[in-house]
């Protein structure tokens, strides 16, 4: 009961900076925000932990399969050495001019279609996971600033600042963004498993 909690205002000061009206507004808004923000914070914390762990797992897979998109230096050395031996053998058997007729080894490299698909899917998955983590961090900062409005200035200033930030929170669709982050994480999981299936079938 706010009539008991706060003393009655003096006549003609019902809307003053620290009147009962503004104190009640701040208290009610704080109660509403506390529960809502607690749910948002819990959801973002879970997403941040999961996105961090998932990004680490995907990075491990990418580090292994990314090598398939590049020429193997050891294999290239073997090819060049074999070509040099063939040239030397031809010179020994037929003279210096015979080296021109030794077929040149093909050192061009073309990654397999499977490797390209797998790495593309896993890079997309990693990008989505890191994007989710980044948006979650930025959103937590927004929420922190939003809750700070209940700690600054007189009751009227705090109530007005809270309302201003609430309007901006709605204008930037922060609740919708928080609701879409799990969907983004699910898409990242789906893309990763798609690449994993392709990778396993190619073994």
Z-matrix of the N, CA and C atoms (Angstrom, degrees):
N
C 1 1.459
C 2 1.518 1 108.29
N 3 1.334 2 116.29 1 113.73
C 4 1.461 3 120.38 2 -176.04
C 5 1.526 4 112.79 3 -75.41
N 6 1.324 5 116.87 4 -18.77
C 7 1.465 6 118.63 5 175.55
C 8 1.524 7 110.53 6 -67.89
N 9 1.319 8 116.23 7 -29.58
C 10 1.463 9 120.57 8 177.19
C 11 1.525 10 110.54 9 -86.62
N 12 1.338 11 116.77 10 -39.25
C 13 1.458 12 121.36 11 -176.21
C 14 1.528 13 111.84 12 -66.06
N 15 1.335 14 117.25 13 -40.12
C 16 1.459 15 120.78 14 -177.20
C 17 1.528 16 109.94 15 -118.58
N 18 1.307 17 117.93 16 138.64
C 19 1.481 18 120.22 17 -180.00
C 20 1.521 19 110.97 18 -67.73
N 21 1.307 20 115.22 19 156.19
C 22 1.456 21 120.02 20 -179.42
C 23 1.519 22 110.47 21 -68.35
N 24 1.314 23 115.75 22 141.63
C 25 1.468 24 120.31 23 -178.89
C 26 1.527 25 110.73 24 -73.42
N 27 1.286 26 115.13 25 154.55
C 28 1.460 27 120.76 26 174.68
C 29 1.521 28 108.91 27 -68.79
N 30 1.312 29 117.27 28 154.13
C 31 1.469 30 119.88 29 178.87
C 32 1.529 31 111.74 30 -55.40
N 33 1.333 32 115.72 31 138.06
C 34 1.458 33 124.28 32 178.38
C 35 1.541 34 113.05 33 69.00
N 36 1.327 35 117.37 34 11.68
C 37 1.465 36 120.17 35 177.02
C 38 1.536 37 111.19 36 -122.55
N 39 1.347 38 113.82 37 24.27
C 40 1.465 39 118.43 38 -178.26
C 41 1.519 40 113.13 39 -66.22
N 42 1.342 41 118.33 40 -19.85
C 43 1.464 42 121.39 41 179.26
C 44 1.523 43 111.70 42 -116.14
N 45 1.301 44 116.45 43 23.54
C 46 1.471 45 120.34 44 179.46
C 47 1.530 46 109.92 45 -68.76
N 48 1.345 47 114.20 46 172.82
C 49 1.468 48 120.22 47 -175.50
C 50 1.528 49 112.53 48 -55.26
N 51 1.328 50 117.05 49 -40.10
C 52 1.463 51 120.19 50 -175.97
C 53 1.533 52 111.77 51 -117.90
N 54 1.318 53 116.80 52 35.50
C 55 1.460 54 120.61 53 -178.20
C 56 1.536 55 110.81 54 -74.15
N 57 1.327 56 114.15 55 166.94
C 58 1.467 57 120.37 56 179.68
C 59 1.530 58 111.11 57 -60.07
N 60 1.312 59 116.54 58 -36.62
C 61 1.471 60 120.73 59 -178.75
C 62 1.524 61 111.37 60 -58.15
N 63 1.331 62 116.16 61 -50.40
C 64 1.472 63 119.67 62 -177.49
C 65 1.524 64 111.77 63 -69.02
N 66 1.315 65 116.51 64 -36.74
C 67 1.472 66 119.12 65 177.15
C 68 1.526 67 111.07 66 -63.04
N 69 1.343 68 115.13 67 -40.41
C 70 1.462 69 119.16 68 178.22
C 71 1.527 70 110.87 69 -65.59
N 72 1.319 71 116.13 70 -41.50
C 73 1.475 72 119.84 71 177.91
C 74 1.527 73 111.46 72 -58.74
N 75 1.335 74 115.90 73 -45.52
C 76 1.460 75 120.36 74 -179.92
C 77 1.525 76 110.88 75 -62.97
N 78 1.321 77 116.72 76 -44.19
C 79 1.464 78 119.88 77 -179.26
C 80 1.525 79 111.66 78 -62.90
N 81 1.327 80 116.68 79 -45.50
C 82 1.460 81 120.30 80 -178.90
C 83 1.531 82 110.82 81 -65.59
N 84 1.331 83 116.41 82 -42.41
C 85 1.463 84 119.58 83 179.27
C 86 1.522 85 111.21 84 -64.78
N 87 1.322 86 116.34 85 -38.37
C 88 1.470 87 120.22 86 178.81
C 89 1.519 88 111.15 87 -63.50
N 90 1.342 89 117.02 88 -40.81
C 91 1.464 90 120.44 89 178.63
C 92 1.529 91 110.94 90 -63.02
N 93 1.331 92 115.89 91 -44.76
C 94 1.461 93 120.22 92 -179.48
C 95 1.530 94 110.46 93 -64.35
N 96 1.340 95 114.75 94 -45.25
C 97 1.462 96 119.12 95 -176.72
C 98 1.520 97 112.32 96 -68.50
N 99 1.319 98 117.24 97 -34.50
C 100 1.464 99 120.59 98 -175.04
C 101 1.529 100 111.42 99 -59.51
N 102 1.324 101 116.09 100 -48.11
C 103 1.455 102 119.06 101 -179.83
C 104 1.514 103 112.65 102 -67.25
N 105 1.340 104 115.48 103 -42.14
C 106 1.458 105 119.91 104 -179.38
C 107 1.524 106 111.73 105 -64.86
N 108 1.313 107 116.03 106 -46.32
C 109 1.461 108 120.71 107 -178.56
C 110 1.529 109 110.98 108 -67.43
N 111 1.323 110 117.44 109 -35.01
C 112 1.467 111 120.15 110 178.31
C 113 1.530 112 110.31 111 -61.40
N 114 1.340 113 116.93 112 -42.16
C 115 1.465 114 120.46 113 178.04
C 116 1.528 115 110.73 114 -64.62
N 117 1.328 116 116.44 115 -43.97
C 118 1.466 117 120.20 116 178.78
C 119 1.526 118 110.95 117 -61.09
N 120 1.319 119 116.17 118 -45.74
C 121 1.464 120 120.13 119 -177.09
C 122 1.523 121 111.50 120 -63.93
N 123 1.323 122 116.66 121 -42.48
C 124 1.467 123 119.82 122 178.31
C 125 1.523 124 111.23 123 -61.09
N 126 1.336 125 116.18 124 -44.29
C 127 1.469 126 120.10 125 -179.61
C 128 1.532 127 110.99 126 -64.03
N 129 1.328 128 116.83 127 -41.38
C 130 1.465 129 120.42 128 -179.44
C 131 1.525 130 111.40 129 -68.88
N 132 1.325 131 116.96 130 -37.30
C 133 1.467 132 119.77 131 178.27
C 134 1.524 133 111.14 132 -62.82
N 135 1.326 134 116.36 133 -43.34
C 136 1.470 135 120.18 134 178.44
C 137 1.525 136 110.25 135 -63.21
N 138 1.327 137 116.54 136 -43.13
C 139 1.465 138 120.47 137 179.66
C 140 1.525 139 111.72 138 -62.99
N 141 1.336 140 116.37 139 -41.54
C 142 1.457 141 119.75 140 -179.16
C 143 1.526 142 111.36 141 -63.79
N 144 1.320 143 116.75 142 -43.27
C 145 1.469 144 120.01 143 178.74
C 146 1.526 145 110.52 144 -63.73
N 147 1.329 146 115.77 145 -47.50
C 148 1.463 147 119.14 146 -178.20
C 149 1.525 148 111.56 147 -65.63
N 150 1.337 149 116.67 148 -42.99
C 151 1.466 150 119.84 149 179.86
C 152 1.522 151 110.87 150 -63.09
N 153 1.333 152 117.49 151 -38.13
C 154 1.458 153 120.48 152 178.53
C 155 1.518 154 111.96 153 -64.73
N 156 1.334 155 116.40 154 -46.72
C 157 1.469 156 120.05 155 179.09
C 158 1.525 157 111.27 156 -65.54
N 159 1.319 158 116.25 157 -42.99
C 160 1.462 159 120.13 158 -178.57
C 161 1.529 160 110.87 159 -65.27
N 162 1.328 161 117.06 160 -40.47
C 163 1.470 162 120.01 161 178.62
C 164 1.522 163 110.84 162 -62.64
N 165 1.328 164 116.46 163 -37.53
C 166 1.455 165 119.48 164 178.17
C 167 1.521 166 111.72 165 -64.95
N 168 1.340 167 117.20 166 -41.05
C 169 1.468 168 121.23 167 178.57
C 170 1.525 169 110.98 168 -64.61
N 171 1.337 170 116.38 169 -47.21
C 172 1.461 171 120.12 170 -179.11
C 173 1.530 172 110.81 171 -63.44
N 174 1.328 173 116.94 172 -39.06
C 175 1.468 174 120.49 173 178.90
C 176 1.523 175 111.12 174 -60.68
N 177 1.332 176 116.85 175 -38.04
C 178 1.463 177 120.43 176 178.09
C 179 1.524 178 111.15 177 -63.22
N 180 1.328 179 116.60 178 -44.28
C 181 1.465 180 120.09 179 178.16
C 182 1.529 181 111.04 180 -64.23
N 183 1.333 182 116.28 181 -42.91
C 184 1.464 183 120.15 182 -177.99
C 185 1.525 184 111.04 183 -63.93
N 186 1.314 185 117.20 184 -39.85
C 187 1.471 186 120.32 185 179.50
C 188 1.525 187 111.65 186 -60.43
N 189 1.332 188 116.42 187 -33.25
C 190 1.463 189 120.07 188 -179.84
C 191 1.526 190 112.13 189 -78.13
N 192 1.336 191 116.41 190 -45.08
C 193 1.469 192 119.70 191 -174.74
C 194 1.520 193 113.06 192 -82.47
N 195 1.317 194 117.43 193 -19.89
C 196 1.471 195 119.58 194 -179.44
C 197 1.523 196 111.09 195 -63.90
N 198 1.319 197 116.82 196 -25.62
C 199 1.466 198 120.17 197 178.54
C 200 1.523 199 111.67 198 -63.89
N 201 1.344 200 117.18 199 -24.98
C 202 1.460 201 120.45 200 179.50
C 203 1.524 202 112.64 201 -71.81
N 204 1.321 203 116.88 202 -11.96
C 205 1.467 204 120.84 203 178.50
C 206 1.515 205 112.06 204 -91.60
N 207 1.323 206 117.82 205 -1.18
C 208 1.460 207 122.72 206 -178.51
C 209 1.518 208 109.48 207 -123.99
N 210 1.316 209 115.06 208 152.37
C 211 1.459 210 119.93 209 178.03
C 212 1.528 211 109.50 210 -67.08
N 213 1.327 212 115.44 211 141.60
C 214 1.457 213 121.24 212 178.94
C 215 1.524 214 108.95 213 -78.42
N 216 1.335 215 119.30 214 114.73
C 217 1.479 216 120.83 215 -178.43
C 218 1.523 217 112.67 216 -57.69
N 219 1.318 218 117.02 217 -37.40
C 220 1.470 219 119.60 218 -179.34
C 221 1.521 220 110.78 219 -64.95
N 222 1.319 221 116.87 220 -43.57
C 223 1.460 222 120.60 221 178.54
C 224 1.519 223 111.12 222 -64.34
N 225 1.328 224 116.43 223 -38.32
C 226 1.464 225 120.35 224 179.07
C 227 1.527 226 110.63 225 -64.23
N 228 1.326 227 116.85 226 -39.34
C 229 1.466 228 120.35 227 177.60
C 230 1.523 229 110.74 228 -62.83
N 231 1.328 230 117.42 229 -42.19
C 232 1.466 231 121.34 230 178.84
C 233 1.533 232 110.93 231 -61.16
N 234 1.338 233 115.90 232 -42.37
C 235 1.468 234 119.91 233 -179.61
C 236 1.521 235 111.00 234 -62.96
N 237 1.329 236 116.47 235 -46.17
C 238 1.469 237 120.86 236 -179.13
C 239 1.522 238 110.57 237 -65.23
N 240 1.330 239 116.59 238 -42.74
C 241 1.462 240 119.79 239 178.97
C 242 1.525 241 111.43 240 -62.86
N 243 1.312 242 117.83 241 -40.16
C 244 1.455 243 121.52 242 177.83
C 245 1.519 244 110.95 243 -63.07
N 246 1.345 245 115.97 244 -40.64
C 247 1.461 246 119.59 245 178.61
C 248 1.523 247 110.89 246 -65.54
N 249 1.326 248 116.90 247 -41.53
C 250 1.480 249 119.96 248 178.00
C 251 1.523 250 111.17 249 -63.19
N 252 1.314 251 117.85 250 -38.80
C 253 1.466 252 120.94 251 177.89
C 254 1.526 253 111.33 252 -65.10
N 255 1.321 254 116.57 253 -40.02
C 256 1.465 255 120.22 254 177.92
C 257 1.528 256 111.21 255 -64.19
N 258 1.341 257 115.61 256 -40.51
C 259 1.467 258 119.63 257 178.36
C 260 1.528 259 110.22 258 -64.40
N 261 1.311 260 116.13 259 -45.13
C 262 1.464 261 120.60 260 -179.78
C 263 1.533 262 110.83 261 -63.08
N 264 1.326 263 117.50 262 -39.84
C 265 1.455 264 121.97 263 179.12
C 266 1.526 265 110.75 264 -65.29
N 267 1.338 266 116.11 265 -40.56
C 268 1.461 267 119.95 266 179.53
C 269 1.526 268 111.05 267 -66.17
N 270 1.325 269 116.42 268 -39.55
C 271 1.471 270 120.20 269 178.76
C 272 1.525 271 110.10 270 -64.59
N 273 1.316 272 116.48 271 -42.26
C 274 1.470 273 120.16 272 -179.13
C 275 1.519 274 111.78 273 -65.28
N 276 1.338 275 117.14 274 -34.13
C 277 1.462 276 119.64 275 -175.00
C 278 1.527 277 113.44 276 -89.93
N 279 1.344 278 117.21 277 -34.57
C 280 1.468 279 119.73 278 -171.73
C 281 1.529 280 113.75 279 -126.28
N 282 1.298 281 119.42 280 2.24
C 283 1.452 282 121.29 281 178.61
C 284 1.515 283 113.04 282 98.99
N 285 1.343 284 116.20 283 170.81
C 286 1.470 285 120.57 284 -174.52
C 287 1.523 286 114.17 285 -59.61
N 288 1.308 287 118.61 286 -36.91
C 289 1.460 288 120.23 287 -175.67
C 290 1.509 289 113.92 288 -69.79
N 291 1.296 290 117.01 289 -16.20
C 292 1.467 291 119.81 290 -175.44
C 293 1.532 292 112.85 291 -72.68
N 294 1.313 293 117.12 292 -14.96
C 295 1.472 294 119.28 293 -178.45
C 296 1.522 295 112.34 294 -64.99
N 297 1.337 296 116.21 295 -21.35
C 298 1.464 297 119.26 296 179.51
C 299 1.521 298 111.88 297 -68.46
N 300 1.343 299 116.42 298 -24.42
C 301 1.461 300 119.92 299 -175.96
C 302 1.530 301 112.58 300 -92.25
N 303 1.308 302 116.60 301 -0.54
C 304 1.468 303 119.38 302 177.97
C 305 1.528 304 108.76 303 -75.78
N 306 1.336 305 117.94 304 124.45
C 307 1.487 306 119.64 305 -179.40
C 308 1.520 307 111.05 306 -62.98
N 309 1.310 308 114.31 307 136.64
C 310 1.454 309 120.37 308 179.71
C 311 1.534 310 110.00 309 -81.84
N 312 1.319 311 114.83 310 141.43
C 313 1.468 312 119.64 311 179.55
C 314 1.522 313 110.09 312 -75.45
N 315 1.314 314 115.14 313 146.80
C 316 1.468 315 121.47 314 177.74
C 317 1.531 316 108.76 315 -85.90
N 318 1.335 317 115.92 316 108.07
C 319 1.473 318 120.82 317 -178.69
C 320 1.530 319 112.15 318 -100.27
N 321 1.330 320 116.08 319 5.75
C 322 1.472 321 118.10 320 178.66
C 323 1.524 322 109.41 321 -69.49
N 324 1.329 323 114.82 322 150.03
C 325 1.470 324 120.19 323 -176.60
C 326 1.518 325 109.83 324 -123.32
N 327 1.317 326 115.37 325 134.32
C 328 1.461 327 121.50 326 176.68
C 329 1.530 328 107.59 327 -133.78
N 330 1.321 329 115.21 328 115.88
C 331 1.466 330 119.17 329 178.97
C 332 1.522 331 110.07 330 -66.98
N 333 1.316 332 115.42 331 146.79
C 334 1.457 333 119.62 332 179.53
C 335 1.523 334 110.14 333 -68.28
N 336 1.325 335 114.47 334 154.24
C 337 1.461 336 119.84 335 -179.12
C 338 1.530 337 110.74 336 -62.39
N 339 1.337 338 115.52 337 -36.78
C 340 1.461 339 119.83 338 179.43
C 341 1.522 340 111.27 339 -63.33
N 342 1.336 341 116.91 340 -43.49
C 343 1.471 342 120.76 341 -180.00
C 344 1.523 343 111.03 342 -62.80
N 345 1.330 344 115.55 343 -39.75
C 346 1.465 345 119.47 344 179.56
C 347 1.526 346 110.53 345 -64.67
N 348 1.333 347 117.04 346 -44.19
C 349 1.461 348 121.15 347 179.95
C 350 1.524 349 111.42 348 -64.27
N 351 1.322 350 116.07 349 -46.56
C 352 1.464 351 120.02 350 -177.80
C 353 1.522 352 110.65 351 -61.60
N 354 1.321 353 116.66 352 -48.25
C 355 1.464 354 119.47 353 -178.47
C 356 1.521 355 111.92 354 -66.93
N 357 1.321 356 116.91 355 -36.05
C 358 1.472 357 119.49 356 177.55
C 359 1.523 358 110.80 357 -62.87
N 360 1.325 359 116.46 358 -47.00
C 361 1.464 360 120.43 359 -179.64
C 362 1.520 361 111.17 360 -63.23
N 363 1.312 362 116.97 361 -41.60
C 364 1.464 363 119.26 362 -178.02
C 365 1.521 364 112.03 363 -72.48
N 366 1.322 365 118.07 364 -33.50
C 367 1.463 366 119.32 365 175.08
C 368 1.529 367 110.50 366 -67.56
N 369 1.325 368 116.81 367 -38.68
C 370 1.463 369 120.04 368 176.60
C 371 1.525 370 110.01 369 -63.38
N 372 1.326 371 116.68 370 -43.51
C 373 1.465 372 120.96 371 178.77
C 374 1.524 373 111.04 372 -61.20
N 375 1.323 374 117.08 373 -44.10
C 376 1.466 375 121.16 374 179.30
C 377 1.526 376 110.85 375 -63.74
N 378 1.334 377 116.50 376 -40.89
C 379 1.468 378 120.79 377 178.88
C 380 1.527 379 111.19 378 -62.83
N 381 1.328 380 116.91 379 -43.72
C 382 1.469 381 120.58 380 178.52
C 383 1.525 382 111.32 381 -63.60
N 384 1.328 383 116.30 382 -40.63
C 385 1.467 384 119.94 383 -179.97
C 386 1.525 385 111.27 384 -64.88
N 387 1.329 386 116.48 385 -45.05
C 388 1.473 387 119.64 386 179.63
C 389 1.525 388 111.07 387 -67.80
N 390 1.328 389 116.66 388 -35.46
C 391 1.467 390 120.08 389 176.71
C 392 1.524 391 110.77 390 -63.47
N 393 1.333 392 116.04 391 -41.38
C 394 1.466 393 120.30 392 176.69
C 395 1.521 394 111.13 393 -59.83
N 396 1.330 395 116.27 394 -44.80
C 397 1.467 396 120.19 395 179.89
C 398 1.527 397 110.88 396 -63.71
N 399 1.329 398 117.12 397 -41.56
C 400 1.466 399 120.64 398 -179.64
C 401 1.529 400 110.92 399 -63.57
N 402 1.326 401 116.61 400 -47.19
C 403 1.464 402 120.20 401 -179.97
C 404 1.524 403 110.49 402 -63.40
N 405 1.323 404 117.15 403 -37.74
C 406 1.464 405 120.45 404 179.11
C 407 1.522 406 111.19 405 -63.77
N 408 1.340 407 117.23 406 -41.41
C 409 1.473 408 120.78 407 178.93
C 410 1.530 409 110.52 408 -64.20
N 411 1.341 410 116.11 409 -46.14
C 412 1.473 411 120.01 410 179.77
C 413 1.526 412 110.70 411 -62.54
N 414 1.331 413 116.59 412 -40.41
C 415 1.462 414 120.71 413 179.67
C 416 1.524 415 111.28 414 -64.44
N 417 1.328 416 116.86 415 -39.47
C 418 1.467 417 119.68 416 177.66
C 419 1.533 418 110.74 417 -63.46
N 420 1.315 419 116.85 418 -35.48
C 421 1.466 420 119.81 419 176.44
C 422 1.527 421 110.51 420 -65.85
N 423 1.332 422 116.67 421 -41.49
C 424 1.471 423 120.01 422 176.63
C 425 1.527 424 110.17 423 -58.95
N 426 1.321 425 116.42 424 -46.59
C 427 1.459 426 121.13 425 -178.52
C 428 1.530 427 110.81 426 -62.91
N 429 1.328 428 116.20 427 -40.22
C 430 1.467 429 120.01 428 179.02
C 431 1.532 430 110.50 429 -62.03
N 432 1.326 431 116.99 430 -44.13
C 433 1.453 432 120.44 431 178.08
C 434 1.532 433 111.02 432 -65.57
N 435 1.309 434 115.96 433 -36.51
C 436 1.463 435 120.53 434 179.64
C 437 1.525 436 110.91 435 -62.96
N 438 1.326 437 117.49 436 -43.33
C 439 1.456 438 120.81 437 -179.41
C 440 1.530 439 112.20 438 -72.62
N 441 1.321 440 117.21 439 -24.55
C 442 1.461 441 119.87 440 177.97
C 443 1.519 442 112.48 441 -65.17
N 444 1.331 443 116.61 442 -18.57
C 445 1.468 444 119.43 443 -177.52
C 446 1.524 445 111.72 444 -65.13
N 447 1.336 446 117.10 445 -20.64
C 448 1.467 447 119.98 446 -179.48
C 449 1.525 448 112.74 447 -84.09
N 450 1.328 449 117.87 448 3.84
C 451 1.464 450 120.85 449 -175.16
C 452 1.530 451 112.93 450 -118.69
N 453 1.332 452 117.10 451 1.92
C 454 1.465 453 119.06 452 -171.66
C 455 1.528 454 111.62 453 -114.33
N 456 1.349 455 117.14 454 129.29
C 457 1.454 456 122.06 455 169.86
C 458 1.520 457 115.51 456 75.43
N 459 1.318 458 114.14 457 -163.95
C 460 1.462 459 121.47 458 -179.21
C 461 1.526 460 110.02 459 -74.02
N 462 1.349 461 118.27 460 165.90
C 463 1.466 462 119.92 461 178.85
C 464 1.524 463 113.00 462 -55.43
N 465 1.330 464 118.08 463 -41.03
C 466 1.462 465 119.08 464 -179.94
C 467 1.521 466 111.13 465 -66.33
N 468 1.341 467 117.42 466 -42.53
C 469 1.460 468 120.79 467 178.81
C 470 1.522 469 110.79 468 -63.46
N 471 1.324 470 116.63 469 -40.61
C 472 1.459 471 120.56 470 179.90
C 473 1.525 472 111.10 471 -66.11
N 474 1.322 473 116.74 472 -41.63
C 475 1.461 474 120.23 473 179.99
C 476 1.529 475 111.20 474 -65.17
N 477 1.327 476 116.03 475 -42.32
C 478 1.464 477 119.77 476 -179.36
C 479 1.533 478 111.11 477 -68.95
N 480 1.338 479 116.19 478 -40.15
C 481 1.464 480 119.92 479 178.41
C 482 1.527 481 110.87 480 -65.25
N 483 1.340 482 115.60 481 -40.83
C 484 1.459 483 119.22 482 178.28
C 485 1.517 484 110.63 483 -62.33
N 486 1.332 485 117.52 484 -43.17
C 487 1.457 486 120.65 485 -179.34
C 488 1.528 487 111.08 486 -65.38
N 489 1.323 488 116.15 487 -40.02
C 490 1.466 489 119.89 488 178.30
C 491 1.527 490 110.63 489 -61.40
N 492 1.327 491 116.21 490 -45.83
C 493 1.460 492 119.64 491 -179.34
C 494 1.529 493 111.56 492 -69.81
N 495 1.322 494 116.56 493 -31.67
C 496 1.469 495 119.42 494 176.70
C 497 1.524 496 110.44 495 -65.41
N 498 1.318 497 116.50 496 -41.75
C 499 1.473 498 120.25 497 177.98
C 500 1.525 499 110.29 498 -62.28
N 501 1.336 500 116.41 499 -42.95
C 502 1.465 501 120.16 500 178.90
C 503 1.529 502 111.04 501 -66.34
N 504 1.321 503 116.11 502 -36.77
C 505 1.466 504 120.49 503 178.04
C 506 1.528 505 110.03 504 -60.96
N 507 1.325 506 115.71 505 -42.04
C 508 1.459 507 119.91 506 178.20
C 509 1.524 508 110.88 507 -71.55
N 510 1.326 509 117.02 508 -37.71
C 511 1.466 510 120.08 509 -178.66
C 512 1.526 511 111.28 510 -64.36
N 513 1.324 512 116.88 511 -35.02
C 514 1.468 513 121.41 512 178.87
C 515 1.526 514 111.89 513 -87.57
N 516 1.320 515 117.37 514 4.78
C 517 1.469 516 123.08 515 176.11
C 518 1.533 517 112.28 516 55.42
N 519 1.320 518 115.89 517 41.21
C 520 1.467 519 119.91 518 -179.11
C 521 1.530 520 111.85 519 -60.90
N 522 1.341 521 120.53 520 -44.68
C 523 1.474 522 118.68 521 177.05
C 524 1.527 523 112.61 522 -58.25
N 525 1.335 524 116.36 523 -39.61
C 526 1.470 525 119.54 524 178.87
C 527 1.527 526 110.93 525 -67.01
N 528 1.322 527 116.87 526 -38.69
C 529 1.465 528 120.75 527 178.83
C 530 1.523 529 110.24 528 -62.29
N 531 1.329 530 116.17 529 -44.77
C 532 1.462 531 119.84 530 178.78
C 533 1.527 532 110.67 531 -61.66
N 534 1.327 533 116.77 532 -37.26
C 535 1.459 534 120.18 533 178.54
C 536 1.519 535 113.48 534 -70.15
N 537 1.349 536 117.07 535 -27.85
C 538 1.467 537 121.01 536 -178.30
C 539 1.528 538 112.86 537 -85.31
N 540 1.318 539 117.74 538 -18.68
C 541 1.468 540 119.68 539 -178.10
C 542 1.529 541 113.10 540 -59.74
N 543 1.339 542 119.52 541 -43.83
C 544 1.468 543 117.89 542 176.20
C 545 1.526 544 112.53 543 -60.83
N 546 1.333 545 117.32 544 -34.87
C 547 1.465 546 120.40 545 177.94
C 548 1.528 547 109.88 546 -63.35
N 549 1.325 548 116.13 547 -42.58
C 550 1.467 549 120.72 548 178.06
C 551 1.524 550 110.66 549 -61.37
N 552 1.333 551 116.10 550 -38.95
C 553 1.463 552 120.11 551 178.81
C 554 1.525 553 110.99 552 -68.60
N 555 1.322 554 117.24 553 -36.93
C 556 1.467 555 120.70 554 177.55
C 557 1.531 556 110.73 555 -65.75
N 558 1.323 557 116.90 556 -38.09
C 559 1.468 558 120.29 557 176.77
C 560 1.532 559 109.89 558 -63.08
N 561 1.336 560 116.54 559 -42.70
C 562 1.467 561 120.32 560 178.37
C 563 1.523 562 110.69 561 -59.96
N 564 1.336 563 116.98 562 -41.51
C 565 1.465 564 121.06 563 177.48
C 566 1.524 565 111.41 564 -63.47
N 567 1.321 566 116.02 565 -44.11
C 568 1.458 567 119.89 566 179.83
C 569 1.522 568 112.22 567 -61.91
N 570 1.322 569 116.38 568 -43.49
C 571 1.467 570 120.76 569 179.14
C 572 1.522 571 110.44 570 -64.23
N 573 1.331 572 116.44 571 -41.34
C 574 1.472 573 120.01 572 179.33
C 575 1.526 574 111.17 573 -62.34
N 576 1.332 575 117.07 574 -46.44
C 577 1.463 576 119.85 575 -179.16
C 578 1.525 577 111.62 576 -66.40
N 579 1.325 578 117.32 577 -31.29
C 580 1.464 579 120.26 578 175.11
C 581 1.528 580 110.29 579 -61.76
N 582 1.339 581 115.67 580 -46.52
C 583 1.462 582 119.49 581 177.08
C 584 1.516 583 112.30 582 -64.26
N 585 1.336 584 116.46 583 -36.25
C 586 1.467 585 120.23 584 -179.84
C 587 1.528 586 110.83 585 -65.89
N 588 1.322 587 116.98 586 -40.88
C 589 1.463 588 120.71 587 178.76
C 590 1.526 589 110.76 588 -62.87
N 591 1.340 590 116.04 589 -44.50
C 592 1.468 591 119.97 590 178.66
C 593 1.528 592 110.62 591 -62.16
N 594 1.322 593 115.74 592 -41.67
C 595 1.468 594 120.89 593 -179.57
C 596 1.528 595 111.09 594 -64.23
N 597 1.320 596 118.03 595 -42.92
C 598 1.466 597 121.57 596 -178.44
C 599 1.536 598 110.03 597 -67.88
N 600 1.312 599 117.21 598 -40.14
C 601 1.469 600 120.17 599 -179.83
C 602 1.513 601 113.06 600 -67.39
N 603 1.336 602 116.53 601 -23.06
C 604 1.468 603 119.71 602 -179.53
C 605 1.527 604 112.48 603 -83.99
N 606 1.335 605 117.26 604 -10.15
C 607 1.467 606 119.86 605 -178.00
C 608 1.529 607 111.32 606 -74.11
